Amino acid sequence: MLTNILFAACGFAVAGCDETQHAASDAANGGKRAPINPAQFFPSAAETIQADATPDVPYLVQVLAYKITLPAGAVSRNEEFWKHVQETAVDVPTYELLYKNGVRAGVAPSSEWPYLKGVLDQNPAVTQQSTYTGREAKDLDTELKLRVTYQNLFYYDPSGELVGRTHERCDNLLRLSFLPAPRKPGTVRLTLCPVIRSLRQRIVAVGDINTRQIEEFYPERLYDLNLTVDVPLDDVLVVGPSAEAKWPTSLGSNFLVNDAAAQQTETLLIFKPLPFRMDAPTVAATKPAPQAPDAKP
């Protein structure tokens, strides 16, 4: 009984406060109570919908490419090195296909770079750096082997079939394309494709006696072995030979393993994307059209 009396007293007190506030509001409005505007609490759909779409933020991408030459086995037979690389950044079918062909790839966070650099410092390494800058870019070639006299290349295609080719007088390249990843701000999509550029010579008659030798290049792109990875900000893409590169006719051996004068070497590739945010275009506020003044009699 006492509890009910207390609740009733509190209710009368709150009601008295509300009546006092309404009386003060009525006095301020000349004795008329101001109507409650429901839009103050629940705005209409027309007020919440943005008239213009938010523009895309343009990015300028700079890709740093490092070509590192190491003694054979420094990366391909070093499992401790690959434990610090997130190879799950590549989907499982692509990873298995590349591994069988003698290539290994993954994304390493920047926090792992001191360890990776320490492993590389333990071996005599030669580093070549290249820089590419643009909104997006295609057909950027990294030269791996030049002026190859003769090579036999066998690789597995996505269906598991073994394909064999013979190339004479050719260059082995790795073609790079990049662009900002769609719907992933601060992420760069890198695509790598092996390319074999064959050189052919053709003799053309000039006049009655003289002849001219013309050199023609025929690029062959191995699209079945391409690699596409979305690399987040502050991460790096690592590409190197796998243990299957020990076979001389494999893709990894023909592209990433070199026969030097005194010893065999292998190539490690590191790609560091740096997206820079450009000034985004501002959306001008939509102004109502001016109305003509009312005509006076």
Buried (B, 14 or more C-beta within 10 A) or exposed (E): EEEEEEEEEEEEEEEEEEEEEEEEEEEEEEEEEEEEEEEEEEEEEEEEEEEEEEEEEEBBBBBBBBBBBBBBBBBBBBEEBBEBBBBEBBEEEBBEBBBBBBBBBBBBEEEBBEBBEEBBEEBEBEEEEBEBEEEEBEEBBBEBBEEBEEBEBBBBBEEEEEEEBEBEBBBBBBBBBBBBBEEEEBBBBBBBBBBBBBBEEEEEEEEEEEEEEEEEEEBBBBEBBBBEBBBBEEBBBBBBBBBBBBBEBBBBBBBBBBEEEEEEBBBBBBBBBBBEEEEEEEEEEEEEEEEEEEEEE
